[in-house]
Amino acid sequence: MSIGPIGPRPPRAPGIEIDLAGPRPASARDPGGAGAAAASFGSLLKDSLTQLDALQKQADSNVARLAMGESVDLHDVTIGLEQASLGFQLVTQVRNKLVEAYQEISRMQV
């Protein structure tokens, strides 16, 4: 008899998928090798930045429409602003982790 996990699904940022299957061997995760991983990380980062830019532009547009007196729901404006804010915080933290990793690698003795 198999019993699945109980509880809510973990929250996900737009465009980011979480693998709940657990750790897998490197060959199963990256069949294309390190070059494919770097390319996929680069494309994931680029796509995330594009989505963040779109979220921020949409939030700015909604705020401007609300300020001009157009018919815009206030909760939609607030939700859009929070999505843009959370996306920016996520990108900032990813950048901070990348900088930390680079600094750690640069401190390694060869």
PDB file as gemmi writes it, atoms N, CA and C in Angstrom:
CRYST1    1.000    1.000    1.000  90.00  90.00  90.00 P 1                      
ATOM      1  N   MET A   1       0.841  -1.162   0.000  1.00  0.00           N  
ATOM      2  CA  MET A   1       0.000   0.000   0.000  1.00  0.00           C  
ATOM      3  C   MET A   1       0.891   1.231   0.000  1.00  0.00           C  
ATOM      4  N   SER A   2       0.570   2.170  -0.857  1.00  0.00           N  
ATOM      5  CA  SER A   2       1.364   3.389  -0.989  1.00  0.00           C  
ATOM      6  C   SER A   2       0.561   4.580  -0.485  1.00  0.00           C  
ATOM      7  N   ILE A   3       1.171   5.349   0.391  1.00  0.00           N  
ATOM      8  CA  ILE A   3       0.516   6.537   0.929  1.00  0.00           C  
ATOM      9  C   ILE A   3       1.309   7.751   0.483  1.00  0.00           C  
ATOM     10  N   GLY A   4       0.636   8.686  -0.151  1.00  0.00           N  
ATOM     11  CA  GLY A   4       1.285   9.901  -0.631  1.00  0.00           C  
ATOM     12  C   GLY A   4       1.408  10.933   0.478  1.00  0.00           C  
ATOM     13  N   PRO A   5       2.200  11.956   0.236  1.00  0.00           N  
ATOM     14  CA  PRO A   5       2.382  12.998   1.243  1.00  0.00           C  
ATOM     15  C   PRO A   5       1.103  13.813   1.429  1.00  0.00           C  
ATOM     16  N   ILE A   6       0.927  14.290   2.637  1.00  0.00           N  
ATOM     17  CA  ILE A   6      -0.228  15.120   2.962  1.00  0.00           C  
ATOM     18  C   ILE A   6       0.258  16.536   3.200  1.00  0.00           C  
ATOM     19  N   GLY A   7      -0.484  17.482   2.720  1.00  0.00           N  
ATOM     20  CA  GLY A   7      -0.129  18.873   2.969  1.00  0.00           C  
ATOM     21  C   GLY A   7      -0.139  19.666   1.686  1.00  0.00           C  
ATOM     22  N   PRO A   8       0.009  20.975   1.838  1.00  0.00           N  
ATOM     23  CA  PRO A   8      -0.015  21.829   0.651  1.00  0.00           C  
ATOM     24  C   PRO A   8       1.244  21.662  -0.178  1.00  0.00           C  
ATOM     25  N   ARG A   9       1.106  21.984  -1.442  1.00  0.00           N  
ATOM     26  CA  ARG A   9       2.262  21.959  -2.331  1.00  0.00           C  
ATOM     27  C   ARG A   9       3.146  23.144  -1.999  1.00  0.00           C  
ATOM     28  N   PRO A  10       4.450  22.996  -2.147  1.00  0.00           N  
ATOM     29  CA  PRO A  10       5.321  24.137  -1.871  1.00  0.00           C  
ATOM     30  C   PRO A  10       5.077  25.252  -2.877  1.00  0.00           C  
ATOM     31  N   PRO A  11       5.190  26.515  -2.434  1.00  0.00           N  
ATOM     32  CA  PRO A  11       4.979  27.627  -3.364  1.00  0.00           C  
ATOM     33  C   PRO A  11       6.067  27.655  -4.425  1.00  0.00           C  
ATOM     34  N   ARG A  12       5.681  28.099  -5.638  1.00  0.00           N  
ATOM     35  CA  ARG A  12       6.643  28.157  -6.728  1.00  0.00           C  
ATOM     36  C   ARG A  12       6.606  29.533  -7.355  1.00  0.00           C  
ATOM     37  N   ALA A  13       7.762  29.995  -7.744  1.00  0.00           N  
ATOM     38  CA  ALA A  13       7.850  31.246  -8.491  1.00  0.00           C  
ATOM     39  C   ALA A  13       7.500  30.950  -9.942  1.00  0.00           C  
ATOM     40  N   PRO A  14       6.957  31.913 -10.663  1.00  0.00           N  
ATOM     41  CA  PRO A  14       6.619  31.684 -12.067  1.00  0.00           C  
ATOM     42  C   PRO A  14       7.846  31.291 -12.875  1.00  0.00           C  
ATOM     43  N   GLY A  15       7.710  30.225 -13.644  1.00  0.00           N  
ATOM     44  CA  GLY A  15       8.802  29.809 -14.521  1.00  0.00           C  
ATOM     45  C   GLY A  15       9.833  28.918 -13.859  1.00  0.00           C  
ATOM     46  N   ILE A  16       9.693  28.636 -12.577  1.00  0.00           N  
ATOM     47  CA  ILE A  16      10.667  27.807 -11.881  1.00  0.00           C  
ATOM     48  C   ILE A  16       9.971  26.531 -11.443  1.00  0.00           C  
ATOM     49  N   GLU A  17      10.533  25.398 -11.818  1.00  0.00           N  
ATOM     50  CA  GLU A  17       9.945  24.118 -11.467  1.00  0.00           C  
ATOM     51  C   GLU A  17      10.780  23.460 -10.384  1.00  0.00           C  
ATOM     52  N   ILE A  18      10.112  22.805  -9.445  1.00  0.00           N  
ATOM     53  CA  ILE A  18      10.785  22.126  -8.352  1.00  0.00           C  
ATOM     54  C   ILE A  18      10.642  20.634  -8.578  1.00  0.00           C  
ATOM     55  N   ASP A  19      11.760  19.912  -8.522  1.00  0.00           N  
ATOM     56  CA  ASP A  19      11.746  18.472  -8.709  1.00  0.00           C  
ATOM     57  C   ASP A  19      11.556  17.816  -7.349  1.00  0.00           C  
ATOM     58  N   LEU A  20      10.375  17.250  -7.111  1.00  0.00           N  
ATOM     59  CA  LEU A  20      10.078  16.631  -5.830  1.00  0.00           C  
ATOM     60  C   LEU A  20      10.491  15.165  -5.782  1.00  0.00           C  
ATOM     61  N   ALA A  21      11.076  14.659  -6.855  1.00  0.00           N  
ATOM     62  CA  ALA A  21      11.479  13.262  -6.896  1.00  0.00           C  
ATOM     63  C   ALA A  21      12.702  12.999  -6.031  1.00  0.00           C  
ATOM     64  N   GLY A  22      13.378  14.033  -5.600  1.00  0.00           N  
ATOM     65  CA  GLY A  22      14.542  13.870  -4.752  1.00  0.00           C  
ATOM     66  C   GLY A  22      15.818  13.840  -5.567  1.00  0.00           C  
ATOM     67  N   PRO A  23      16.929  13.600  -4.880  1.00  0.00           N  
ATOM     68  CA  PRO A  23      18.215  13.599  -5.576  1.00  0.00           C  
ATOM     69  C   PRO A  23      18.321  12.449  -6.567  1.00  0.00           C  
ATOM     70  N   ARG A  24      18.977  12.740  -7.662  1.00  0.00           N  
ATOM     71  CA  ARG A  24      19.213  11.740  -8.699  1.00  0.00           C  
ATOM     72  C   ARG A  24      20.687  11.792  -9.070  1.00  0.00           C  
ATOM     73  N   PRO A  25      21.202  10.740  -9.679  1.00  0.00           N  
ATOM     74  CA  PRO A  25      22.592  10.787 -10.139  1.00  0.00           C  
ATOM     75  C   PRO A  25      22.786  11.901 -11.156  1.00  0.00           C  
ATOM     76  N   ALA A  26      24.000  12.410 -11.240  1.00  0.00           N  
ATOM     77  CA  ALA A  26      24.297  13.518 -12.151  1.00  0.00           C  
ATOM     78  C   ALA A  26      23.969  13.155 -13.591  1.00  0.00           C  
ATOM     79  N   SER A  27      24.183  11.898 -13.971  1.00  0.00           N  
ATOM     80  CA  SER A  27      23.896  11.497 -15.350  1.00  0.00           C  
ATOM     81  C   SER A  27      22.401  11.569 -15.647  1.00  0.00           C  
ATOM     82  N   ALA A  28      21.566  11.318 -14.657  1.00  0.00           N  
ATOM     83  CA  ALA A  28      20.120  11.385 -14.869  1.00  0.00           C  
ATOM     84  C   ALA A  28      19.633  12.828 -14.918  1.00  0.00           C  
ATOM     85  N   ARG A  29      20.280  13.707 -14.144  1.00  0.00           N  
ATOM     86  CA  ARG A  29      19.869  15.106 -14.118  1.00  0.00           C  
ATOM     87  C   ARG A  29      20.319  15.842 -15.355  1.00  0.00           C  
ATOM     88  N   ASP A  30      21.522  15.560 -15.825  1.00  0.00           N  
ATOM     89  CA  ASP A  30      22.119  16.330 -16.909  1.00  0.00           C  
ATOM     90  C   ASP A  30      22.646  15.404 -17.992  1.00  0.00           C  
ATOM     91  N   PRO A  31      21.772  14.871 -18.840  1.00  0.00           N  
ATOM     92  CA  PRO A  31      22.236  13.944 -19.866  1.00  0.00           C  
ATOM     93  C   PRO A  31      23.129  14.606 -20.901  1.00  0.00           C  
ATOM     94  N   GLY A  32      23.082  15.921 -21.046  1.00  0.00           N  
ATOM     95  CA  GLY A  32      23.869  16.615 -22.054  1.00  0.00           C  
ATOM     96  C   GLY A  32      25.247  17.031 -21.582  1.00  0.00           C  
ATOM     97  N   GLY A  33      25.575  16.842 -20.318  1.00  0.00           N  
ATOM     98  CA  GLY A  33      26.871  17.247 -19.807  1.00  0.00           C  
ATOM     99  C   GLY A  33      26.833  18.640 -19.208  1.00  0.00           C  
ATOM    100  N   ALA A  34      28.016  19.123 -18.783  1.00  0.00           N  
ATOM    101  CA  ALA A  34      28.111  20.420 -18.107  1.00  0.00           C  
ATOM    102  C   ALA A  34      27.754  21.571 -19.032  1.00  0.00           C  
ATOM    103  N   GLY A  35      28.065  21.461 -20.303  1.00  0.00           N  
ATOM    104  CA  GLY A  35      27.739  22.531 -21.250  1.00  0.00           C  
ATOM    105  C   GLY A  35      26.242  22.745 -21.368  1.00  0.00           C  
ATOM    106  N   ALA A  36      25.503  21.644 -21.378  1.00  0.00           N  
ATOM    107  CA  ALA A  36      24.044  21.756 -21.455  1.00  0.00           C  
ATOM    108  C   ALA A  36      23.482  22.365 -20.181  1.00  0.00           C  
ATOM    109  N   ALA A  37      24.095  22.030 -19.033  1.00  0.00           N  
ATOM    110  CA  ALA A  37      23.628  22.599 -17.768  1.00  0.00           C  
ATOM    111  C   ALA A  37      23.862  24.097 -17.735  1.00  0.00           C  
ATOM    112  N   ALA A  38      25.027  24.531 -18.202  1.00  0.00           N  
ATOM    113  CA  ALA A  38      25.322  25.962 -18.220  1.00  0.00           C  
ATOM    114  C   ALA A  38      24.384  26.688 -19.171  1.00  0.00           C  
ATOM    115  N   ALA A  39      24.125  26.071 -20.322  1.00  0.00           N  
ATOM    116  CA  ALA A  39      23.222  26.694 -21.289  1.00  0.00           C  
ATOM    117  C   ALA A  39      21.802  26.752 -20.738  1.00  0.00           C  
ATOM    118  N   SER A  40      21.361  25.682 -20.069  1.00  0.00           N  
ATOM    119  CA  SER A  40      19.999  25.692 -19.539  1.00  0.00           C  
ATOM    120  C   SER A  40      19.885  26.665 -18.373  1.00  0.00           C  
ATOM    121  N   PHE A  41      20.927  26.795 -17.545  1.00  0.00           N  
ATOM    122  CA  PHE A  41      20.885  27.771 -16.458  1.00  0.00           C  
ATOM    123  C   PHE A  41      20.850  29.180 -17.030  1.00  0.00           C  
ATOM    124  N   GLY A  42      21.646  29.417 -18.052  1.00  0.00           N  
ATOM    125  CA  GLY A  42      21.655  30.735 -18.683  1.00  0.00           C  
ATOM    126  C   GLY A  42      20.311  31.074 -19.293  1.00  0.00           C  
ATOM    127  N   SER A  43      19.699  30.095 -19.955  1.00  0.00           N  
ATOM    128  CA  SER A  43      18.391  30.361 -20.559  1.00  0.00           C  
ATOM    129  C   SER A  43      17.319  30.522 -19.485  1.00  0.00           C  
ATOM    130  N   LEU A  44      17.421  29.759 -18.398  1.00  0.00           N  
ATOM    131  CA  LEU A  44      16.477  29.909 -17.292  1.00  0.00           C  
ATOM    132  C   LEU A  44      16.600  31.294 -16.670  1.00  0.00           C  
ATOM    133  N   LEU A  45      17.823  31.756 -16.485  1.00  0.00           N  
ATOM    134  CA  LEU A  45      18.049  33.079 -15.918  1.00  0.00           C  
ATOM    135  C   LEU A  45      17.516  34.165 -16.843  1.00  0.00           C  
ATOM    136  N   LYS A  46      17.778  34.013 -18.138  1.00  0.00           N  
ATOM    137  CA  LYS A  46      17.293  34.998 -19.109  1.00  0.00           C  
ATOM    138  C   LYS A  46      15.768  35.025 -19.137  1.00  0.00           C  
ATOM    139  N   ASP A  47      15.135  33.850 -19.141  1.00  0.00           N  
ATOM    140  CA  ASP A  47      13.673  33.782 -19.145  1.00  0.00           C  
ATOM    141  C   ASP A  47      13.086  34.395 -17.874  1.00  0.00           C  
ATOM    142  N   SER A  48      13.739  34.138 -16.742  1.00  0.00           N  
ATOM    143  CA  SER A  48      13.262  34.703 -15.477  1.00  0.00           C  
ATOM    144  C   SER A  48      13.351  36.219 -15.482  1.00  0.00           C  
ATOM    145  N   LEU A  49      14.441  36.751 -16.015  1.00  0.00           N  
ATOM    146  CA  LEU A  49      14.580  38.207 -16.090  1.00  0.00           C  
ATOM    147  C   LEU A  49      13.555  38.812 -17.043  1.00  0.00           C  
ATOM    148  N   THR A  50      13.274  38.117 -18.129  1.00  0.00           N  
ATOM    149  CA  THR A  50      12.257  38.594 -19.069  1.00  0.00           C  
ATOM    150  C   THR A  50      10.881  38.615 -18.405  1.00  0.00           C  
ATOM    151  N   GLN A  51      10.561  37.562 -17.661  1.00  0.00           N  
ATOM    152  CA  GLN A  51       9.282  37.510 -16.955  1.00  0.00           C  
ATOM    153  C   GLN A  51       9.200  38.597 -15.886  1.00  0.00           C  
ATOM    154  N   LEU A  52      10.302  38.825 -15.178  1.00  0.00           N  
ATOM    155  CA  LEU A  52      10.324  39.871 -14.159  1.00  0.00           C  
ATOM    156  C   LEU A  52      10.099  41.236 -14.786  1.00  0.00           C  
ATOM    157  N   ASP A  53      10.741  41.480 -15.916  1.00  0.00           N  
ATOM    158  CA  ASP A  53      10.561  42.755 -16.608  1.00  0.00           C  
ATOM    159  C   ASP A  53       9.100  42.941 -17.020  1.00  0.00           C  
ATOM    160  N   ALA A  54       8.494  41.878 -17.527  1.00  0.00           N  
ATOM    161  CA  ALA A  54       7.085  41.962 -17.930  1.00  0.00           C  
ATOM    162  C   ALA A  54       6.182  42.229 -16.729  1.00  0.00           C  
ATOM    163  N   LEU A  55       6.468  41.568 -15.592  1.00  0.00           N  
ATOM    164  CA  LEU A  55       5.679  41.804 -14.384  1.00  0.00           C  
ATOM    165  C   LEU A  55       5.786  43.251 -13.924  1.00  0.00           C  
ATOM    166  N   GLN A  56       7.008  43.787 -13.950  1.00  0.00           N  
ATOM    167  CA  GLN A  56       7.198  45.163 -13.500  1.00  0.00           C  
ATOM    168  C   GLN A  56       6.533  46.156 -14.446  1.00  0.00           C  
ATOM    169  N   LYS A  57       6.617  45.908 -15.741  1.00  0.00           N  
ATOM    170  CA  LYS A  57       5.962  46.803 -16.701  1.00  0.00           C  
ATOM    171  C   LYS A  57       4.441  46.758 -16.540  1.00  0.00           C  
ATOM    172  N   GLN A  58       3.899  45.571 -16.325  1.00  0.00           N  
ATOM    173  CA  GLN A  58       2.456  45.437 -16.130  1.00  0.00           C  
ATOM    174  C   GLN A  58       2.021  46.149 -14.854  1.00  0.00           C  
ATOM    175  N   ALA A  59       2.799  46.001 -13.774  1.00  0.00           N  
ATOM    176  CA  ALA A  59       2.466  46.671 -12.516  1.00  0.00           C  
ATOM    177  C   ALA A  59       2.520  48.185 -12.685  1.00  0.00           C  
ATOM    178  N   ASP A  60       3.549  48.686 -13.368  1.00  0.00           N  
ATOM    179  CA  ASP A  60       3.651  50.128 -13.617  1.00  0.00           C  
ATOM    180  C   ASP A  60       2.475  50.624 -14.451  1.00  0.00           C  
ATOM    181  N   SER A  61       2.093  49.849 -15.444  1.00  0.00           N  
ATOM    182  CA  SER A  61       0.967  50.217 -16.298  1.00  0.00           C  
ATOM    183  C   SER A  61      -0.333  50.283 -15.493  1.00  0.00           C  
ATOM    184  N   ASN A  62      -0.539  49.293 -14.619  1.00  0.00           N  
ATOM    185  CA  ASN A  62      -1.750  49.281 -13.795  1.00  0.00           C  
ATOM    186  C   ASN A  62      -1.788  50.466 -12.834  1.00  0.00           C  
ATOM    187  N   VAL A  63      -0.638  50.808 -12.244  1.00  0.00           N  
ATOM    188  CA  VAL A  63      -0.581  51.955 -11.336  1.00  0.00           C  
ATOM    189  C   VAL A  63      -0.889  53.238 -12.101  1.00  0.00           C  
ATOM    190  N   ALA A  64      -0.325  53.384 -13.287  1.00  0.00           N  
ATOM    191  CA  ALA A  64      -0.571  54.587 -14.090  1.00  0.00           C  
ATOM    192  C   ALA A  64      -2.045  54.680 -14.481  1.00  0.00           C  
ATOM    193  N   ARG A  65      -2.639  53.543 -14.861  1.00  0.00           N  
ATOM    194  CA  ARG A  65      -4.060  53.546 -15.226  1.00  0.00           C  
ATOM    195  C   ARG A  65      -4.931  53.905 -14.029  1.00  0.00           C  
ATOM    196  N   LEU A  66      -4.574  53.396 -12.848  1.00  0.00           N  
ATOM    197  CA  LEU A  66      -5.326  53.717 -11.641  1.00  0.00           C  
ATOM    198  C   LEU A  66      -5.196  55.201 -11.309  1.00  0.00           C  
ATOM    199  N   ALA A  67      -3.996  55.753 -11.456  1.00  0.00           N  
ATOM    200  CA  ALA A  67      -3.763  57.168 -11.161  1.00  0.00           C  
ATOM    201  C   ALA A  67      -4.511  58.077 -12.138  1.00  0.00           C  
ATOM    202  N   MET A  68      -4.706  57.614 -13.363  1.00  0.00           N  
ATOM    203  CA  MET A  68      -5.406  58.423 -14.365  1.00  0.00           C  
ATOM    204  C   MET A  68      -6.925  58.317 -14.216  1.00  0.00           C  
ATOM    205  N   GLY A  69      -7.382  57.469 -13.301  1.00  0.00           N  
ATOM    206  CA  GLY A  69      -8.812  57.363 -13.054  1.00  0.00           C  
ATOM    207  C   GLY A  69      -9.521  56.323 -13.889  1.00  0.00           C  
ATOM    208  N   GLU A  70      -8.774  55.493 -14.600  1.00  0.00           N  
ATOM    209  CA  GLU A  70      -9.402  54.442 -15.400  1.00  0.00           C  
ATOM    210  C   GLU A  70      -9.968  53.363 -14.482  1.00  0.00           C  
ATOM    211  N   SER A  71     -10.827  52.548 -15.032  1.00  0.00           N  
ATOM    212  CA  SER A  71     -11.468  51.489 -14.257  1.00  0.00           C  
ATOM    213  C   SER A  71     -10.507  50.304 -14.103  1.00  0.00           C  
ATOM    214  N   VAL A  72      -9.797  50.295 -12.984  1.00  0.00           N  
ATOM    215  CA  VAL A  72      -8.865  49.215 -12.665  1.00  0.00           C  
ATOM    216  C   VAL A  72      -9.150  48.792 -11.231  1.00  0.00           C  
ATOM    217  N   ASP A  73      -9.259  47.490 -11.014  1.00  0.00           N  
ATOM    218  CA  ASP A  73      -9.501  47.000  -9.657  1.00  0.00           C  
ATOM    219  C   ASP A  73      -8.267  47.225  -8.796  1.00  0.00           C  
ATOM    220  N   LEU A  74      -8.475  47.773  -7.617  1.00  0.00           N  
ATOM    221  CA  LEU A  74      -7.369  48.074  -6.714  1.00  0.00           C  
ATOM    222  C   LEU A  74      -6.638  46.807  -6.293  1.00  0.00           C  
ATOM    223  N   HIS A  75      -7.379  45.726  -6.084  1.00  0.00           N  
ATOM    224  CA  HIS A  75      -6.717  44.490  -5.670  1.00  0.00           C  
ATOM    225  C   HIS A  75      -5.833  43.931  -6.785  1.00  0.00           C  
ATOM    226  N   ASP A  76      -6.213  44.119  -8.040  1.00  0.00           N  
ATOM    227  CA  ASP A  76      -5.358  43.683  -9.148  1.00  0.00           C  
ATOM    228  C   ASP A  76      -4.058  44.476  -9.175  1.00  0.00           C  
ATOM    229  N   VAL A  77      -4.156  45.772  -8.904  1.00  0.00           N  
ATOM    230  CA  VAL A  77      -2.961  46.620  -8.868  1.00  0.00           C  
ATOM    231  C   VAL A  77      -2.050  46.180  -7.730  1.00  0.00           C  
ATOM    232  N   THR A  78      -2.634  45.942  -6.559  1.00  0.00           N  
ATOM    233  CA  THR A  78      -1.852  45.534  -5.392  1.00  0.00           C  
ATOM    234  C   THR A  78      -1.195  44.177  -5.620  1.00  0.00           C  
ATOM    235  N   ILE A  79      -1.931  43.240  -6.174  1.00  0.00           N  
ATOM    236  CA  ILE A  79      -1.376  41.912  -6.443  1.00  0.00           C  
ATOM    237  C   ILE A  79      -0.247  42.007  -7.462  1.00  0.00           C  
ATOM    238  N   GLY A  80      -0.430  42.800  -8.498  1.00  0.00           N  
ATOM    239  CA  GLY A  80       0.621  42.977  -9.499  1.00  0.00           C  
ATOM    240  C   GLY A  80       1.880  43.588  -8.914  1.00  0.00           C  
ATOM    241  N   LEU A  81       1.705  44.582  -8.033  1.00  0.00           N  
ATOM    242  CA  LEU A  81       2.867  45.203  -7.387  1.00  0.00           C  
ATOM    243  C   LEU A  81       3.602  44.208  -6.493  1.00  0.00           C  
ATOM    244  N   GLU A  82       2.861  43.392  -5.766  1.00  0.00           N  
ATOM    245  CA  GLU A  82       3.494  42.398  -4.895  1.00  0.00           C  
ATOM    246  C   GLU A  82       4.204  41.318  -5.704  1.00  0.00           C  
ATOM    247  N   GLN A  83       3.604  40.900  -6.819  1.00  0.00           N  
ATOM    248  CA  GLN A  83       4.270  39.910  -7.673  1.00  0.00           C  
ATOM    249  C   GLN A  83       5.582  40.467  -8.209  1.00  0.00           C  
ATOM    250  N   ALA A  84       5.563  41.704  -8.649  1.00  0.00           N  
ATOM    251  CA  ALA A  84       6.780  42.331  -9.163  1.00  0.00           C  
ATOM    252  C   ALA A  84       7.816  42.471  -8.056  1.00  0.00           C  
ATOM    253  N   SER A  85       7.372  42.840  -6.867  1.00  0.00           N  
ATOM    254  CA  SER A  85       8.289  43.000  -5.743  1.00  0.00           C  
ATOM    255  C   SER A  85       8.923  41.666  -5.350  1.00  0.00           C  
ATOM    256  N   LEU A  86       8.112  40.621  -5.247  1.00  0.00           N  
ATOM    257  CA  LEU A  86       8.644  39.304  -4.892  1.00  0.00           C  
ATOM    258  C   LEU A  86       9.581  38.766  -5.966  1.00  0.00           C  
ATOM    259  N   GLY A  87       9.233  38.991  -7.219  1.00  0.00           N  
ATOM    260  CA  GLY A  87      10.116  38.564  -8.307  1.00  0.00           C  
ATOM    261  C   GLY A  87      11.452  39.267  -8.246  1.00  0.00           C  
ATOM    262  N   PHE A  88      11.425  40.567  -7.956  1.00  0.00           N  
ATOM    263  CA  PHE A  88      12.672  41.324  -7.855  1.00  0.00           C  
ATOM    264  C   PHE A  88      13.504  40.837  -6.671  1.00  0.00           C  
ATOM    265  N   GLN A  89      12.852  40.553  -5.545  1.00  0.00           N  
ATOM    266  CA  GLN A  89      13.575  40.027  -4.387  1.00  0.00           C  
ATOM    267  C   GLN A  89      14.205  38.674  -4.700  1.00  0.00           C  
ATOM    268  N   LEU A  90      13.484  37.832  -5.436  1.00  0.00           N  
ATOM    269  CA  LEU A  90      14.016  36.524  -5.819  1.00  0.00           C  
ATOM    270  C   LEU A  90      15.250  36.677  -6.702  1.00  0.00           C  
ATOM    271  N   VAL A  91      15.166  37.541  -7.704  1.00  0.00           N  
ATOM    272  CA  VAL A  91      16.301  37.755  -8.605  1.00  0.00           C  
ATOM    273  C   VAL A  91      17.482  38.338  -7.837  1.00  0.00           C  
ATOM    274  N   THR A  92      17.218  39.235  -6.900  1.00  0.00           N  
ATOM    275  CA  THR A  92      18.292  39.819  -6.094  1.00  0.00           C  
ATOM    276  C   THR A  92      18.983  38.747  -5.256  1.00  0.00           C  
ATOM    277  N   GLN A  93      18.218  37.846  -4.661  1.00  0.00           N  
ATOM    278  CA  GLN A  93      18.819  36.791  -3.854  1.00  0.00           C  
ATOM    279  C   GLN A  93      19.611  35.800  -4.711  1.00  0.00           C  
ATOM    280  N   VAL A  94      19.110  35.494  -5.899  1.00  0.00           N  
ATOM    281  CA  VAL A  94      19.867  34.617  -6.806  1.00  0.00           C  
ATOM    282  C   VAL A  94      21.185  35.275  -7.177  1.00  0.00           C  
ATOM    283  N   ARG A  95      21.136  36.577  -7.478  1.00  0.00           N  
ATOM    284  CA  ARG A  95      22.361  37.307  -7.795  1.00  0.00           C  
ATOM    285  C   ARG A  95      23.329  37.272  -6.616  1.00  0.00           C  
ATOM    286  N   ASN A  96      22.827  37.489  -5.401  1.00  0.00           N  
ATOM    287  CA  ASN A  96      23.687  37.458  -4.219  1.00  0.00           C  
ATOM    288  C   ASN A  96      24.347  36.096  -4.049  1.00  0.00           C  
ATOM    289  N   LYS A  97      23.597  35.033  -4.275  1.00  0.00           N  
ATOM    290  CA  LYS A  97      24.167  33.683  -4.157  1.00  0.00           C  
ATOM    291  C   LYS A  97      25.217  33.429  -5.238  1.00  0.00           C  
ATOM    292  N   LEU A  98      24.981  33.928  -6.444  1.00  0.00           N  
ATOM    293  CA  LEU A  98      25.976  33.777  -7.505  1.00  0.00           C  
ATOM    294  C   LEU A  98      27.258  34.514  -7.158  1.00  0.00           C  
ATOM    295  N   VAL A  99      27.136  35.715  -6.619  1.00  0.00           N  
ATOM    296  CA  VAL A  99      28.316  36.489  -6.226  1.00  0.00           C  
ATOM    297  C   VAL A  99      29.055  35.773  -5.102  1.00  0.00           C  
ATOM    298  N   GLU A 100      28.322  35.254  -4.118  1.00  0.00           N  
ATOM    299  CA  GLU A 100      28.956  34.506  -3.031  1.00  0.00           C  
ATOM    300  C   GLU A 100      29.690  33.280  -3.564  1.00  0.00           C  
ATOM    301  N   ALA A 101      29.079  32.549  -4.488  1.00  0.00           N  
ATOM    302  CA  ALA A 101      29.721  31.363  -5.058  1.00  0.00           C  
ATOM    303  C   ALA A 101      30.978  31.747  -5.825  1.00  0.00           C  
ATOM    304  N   TYR A 102      30.909  32.831  -6.597  1.00  0.00           N  
ATOM    305  CA  TYR A 102      32.081  33.294  -7.338  1.00  0.00           C  
ATOM    306  C   TYR A 102      33.202  33.674  -6.379  1.00  0.00           C  
ATOM    307  N   GLN A 103      32.872  34.391  -5.311  1.00  0.00           N  
ATOM    308  CA  GLN A 103      33.892  34.796  -4.346  1.00  0.00           C  
ATOM    309  C   GLN A 103      34.498  33.586  -3.651  1.00  0.00           C  
ATOM    310  N   GLU A 104      33.675  32.600  -3.339  1.00  0.00           N  
ATOM    311  CA  GLU A 104      34.175  31.389  -2.701  1.00  0.00           C  
ATOM    312  C   GLU A 104      35.121  30.639  -3.639  1.00  0.00           C  
ATOM    313  N   ILE A 105      34.770  30.545  -4.900  1.00  0.00           N  
ATOM    314  CA  ILE A 105      35.635  29.870  -5.873  1.00  0.00           C  
ATOM    315  C   ILE A 105      36.932  30.643  -6.057  1.00  0.00           C  
ATOM    316  N   SER A 106      36.850  31.961  -6.079  1.00  0.00           N  
ATOM    317  CA  SER A 106      38.068  32.761  -6.275  1.00  0.00           C  
ATOM    318  C   SER A 106      39.001  32.669  -5.073  1.00  0.00           C  
ATOM    319  N   ARG A 107      38.485  32.331  -3.893  1.00  0.00           N  
ATOM    320  CA  ARG A 107      39.332  32.179  -2.703  1.00  0.00           C  
ATOM    321  C   ARG A 107      39.987  30.806  -2.629  1.00  0.00           C  
ATOM    322  N   MET A 108      39.530  29.867  -3.458  1.00  0.00           N  
ATOM    323  CA  MET A 108      40.112  28.519  -3.429  1.00  0.00           C  
ATOM    324  C   MET A 108      41.553  28.547  -3.907  1.00  0.00           C  
ATOM    325  N   GLN A 109      42.367  27.747  -3.238  1.00  0.00           N  
ATOM    326  CA  GLN A 109      43.761  27.638  -3.664  1.00  0.00           C  
ATOM    327  C   GLN A 109      43.880  26.503  -4.667  1.00  0.00           C  
ATOM    328  N   VAL A 110      44.637  26.768  -5.715  1.00  0.00           N  
ATOM    329  CA  VAL A 110      44.790  25.763  -6.764  1.00  0.00           C  
ATOM    330  C   VAL A 110      46.111  25.066  -6.611  1.00  0.00           C  
TER     331      VAL A 110                                                      
END                                                                             
